């Protein structure tokens, strides 16, 4: 009997381990609509926002007292060894609490009153942010600056990946985060009077090479081939024309550029932050042209190529907040 019981426990532990591992997979999250959250504070934030807890793994019974009891009634509660949670966890110091939730829907979530009260007409658009740590930090900055929403275009890392959630420090449950958007639908989430501003680091490179440092630079032209959407004219080589394909060329809009500290956030505004590898996409430039936008640059010491995308987002978002608060 004891041998059978031991074998059953082993099978249960193995099954739990597989469940936790699978939920960390992006394909599983997207197919089954489940996310994995860890730690007492994050679990409480999720429950308070209305996220539905499906399964809770805990290592000590007294840990259940730290969570809202009414939110646990319909959840599957599973007591496991702390050693197991240490194996499953991505944290340096696991707390012994992990929960599998239904993937939160921003439309159904209830965000903290204080966050809503301090919200500004400032949106953030993430364009090919692929580093989980950067995206999590950017989301945290967006929440801190009082953004009213964050839009993630296709090509960004999954906002519900554990590393992004960890770096976000609860930002996922403080403001709407709308994922996997096609560029032709982004404007649907912006008001008609919204201006779109682009965080531009490419200009800085040219500025150091030009004799007219205050002149707005034209990007030139770019191929509309999806594999080259992020390549600027100067990056083209003869090999681009030797692949036997006749790619249609798309003229890049000549969008005005200004220092980030000059007035720009005077009303409903949306800021686009591009990924560090590819920078701004062609689609973001076309959206800015359509919505009367500008390119914003942060002056840095010559020789510094560019700022980390999360750092640039922080500077620009909080400057946008300052300008909006000053104008009201």
PyMOL commands that set and color helices and strands:
alter all, ss='L'
color gray80, all
select helices_A, chain A and resi 2-23+26-32+40-48+61-66+69-71+82-88+113-117+132-145+162-168+171-173+183-189+202-207+226-228+233-235+238-241+282-290+309-327
alter helices_A, ss='H'
color red, helices_A
select strands_A, chain A and resi 34-38+53-58+76-79+97-102+122-127+149-153+176-181+195-199+221-223+249-251+257-259+269-274+294-297
alter strands_A, ss='S'
color yellow, strands_A
deselect
rebuild
show_as cartoon
